[in-house]
Amino acid sequence: MNETEHLLEIYDADDYDGPNPLRLRGRFIVYGPENARYFITEPVEPVRFNGTHVRQLALRMRYDGDSIENALTGTCTVLINTAPDDCVYEEGNSYGFDGFRFWHAGKLSRLNH
């Protein structure tokens, strides 16, 4: 997968004082529970949440009818997850329920087409 750039607007981010929207680099897809697909991204600028440096965000479609391709190519509503402290997502791998920590919902838009 070619690297892509995206803008992520975090909804209801009262508990977060970092940049919003976030510029992200799109990396790859991983699989989660119940065959859900997550788009793994990396913040362009440093991001901290609850005192922890966030290296990767795992984005899942908010609405069941939406395809992960919407996240890769257009604009869509996503659920934003962070990785547990000891986890770094790797391309093609599958992760269980404990592999994702829900953070917020937001709007993802691709910047470069």
C-alpha positions in Angstrom: 0.0 0.0 0.0 1.3 3.4 -0.9 1.6 5.9 1.9 -1.3 8.4 2.0 -1.9 11.5 4.0 -5.1 12.2 5.9 -6.7 14.7 8.2 -8.5 13.4 11.3 -11.0 15.7 13.1 -11.6 14.3 16.6 -15.2 14.7 17.8 -16.0 15.7 21.5 -12.3 15.9 22.4 -12.7 17.7 25.7 -10.2 15.3 27.4 -7.5 15.9 24.7 -5.5 19.2 24.4 -3.3 18.3 21.4 -3.7 19.2 17.8 -7.1 18.8 16.3 -7.4 18.0 13.5 -4.5 15.6 13.3 -2.4 15.1 10.2 -1.9 11.3 9.7 0.1 9.0 7.4 -1.9 6.1 6.2 0.1 2.8 6.6 -1.7 -0.5 6.2 -4.7 -2.6 7.2 -4.9 -5.1 10.1 -7.7 -7.4 11.2 -9.5 -7.2 14.5 -12.3 -9.1 16.3 -15.2 -10.4 14.2 -13.2 -9.8 11.0 -13.3 -6.0 11.4 -10.6 -4.2 9.3 -8.7 -1.4 10.9 -6.7 1.3 9.0 -3.4 1.9 10.8 -2.2 5.4 10.7 0.7 7.3 12.3 0.5 11.0 13.5 2.7 13.4 11.6 3.2 15.5 14.7 3.7 14.1 18.2 0.5 13.1 20.0 0.1 12.5 23.7 -3.0 11.2 25.4 -3.3 10.4 29.1 0.4 10.9 29.5 1.3 8.4 26.8 3.0 9.0 23.4 0.6 7.7 20.7 2.6 6.2 17.8 -0.2 4.6 15.9 -4.0 5.0 15.6 -6.3 2.2 14.5 -9.3 3.5 12.6 -12.4 1.5 12.1 -15.5 2.4 10.2 -18.2 3.9 12.4 -21.1 2.6 10.4 -21.6 -1.0 9.5 -22.4 -0.4 5.8 -19.2 1.6 5.2 -16.3 0.0 3.6 -12.7 0.4 4.8 -11.9 1.7 1.3 -13.8 4.9 2.3 -11.0 5.5 4.8 -8.3 4.9 2.3 -9.7 7.0 -0.5 -12.3 9.6 0.7 -14.0 11.0 3.7 -15.8 9.0 6.4 -16.7 8.8 10.1 -14.4 6.5 12.0 -13.9 5.1 15.5 -10.4 6.0 16.8 -8.5 3.4 18.7 -5.1 3.4 20.3 -2.8 0.4 20.8 -2.1 -1.0 24.2 1.2 0.1 25.7 3.1 -2.9 24.6 1.6 -3.2 21.1 2.9 -2.0 17.7 0.6 -3.0 14.9 2.2 -4.9 12.0 0.9 -5.2 8.5 -1.4 -8.2 7.8 -1.6 -9.3 11.4 -4.8 -10.0 13.3 -5.6 -8.7 16.8 -8.2 -9.6 19.5 -10.4 -7.4 21.6 -7.5 -6.6 23.8 -5.5 -5.2 20.9 -7.5 -2.0 20.6 -8.5 0.7 23.1 -11.4 2.9 22.0 -10.5 6.6 22.2 -13.0 8.8 20.3 -15.0 9.1 17.1 -14.0 11.4 14.3 -14.0 12.4 10.6 -11.2 11.2 8.4 -10.5 12.9 5.1 -7.8 12.0 2.6 -5.5 14.9 1.6 -3.6 13.6 -1.4 -5.3 11.7 -4.2 
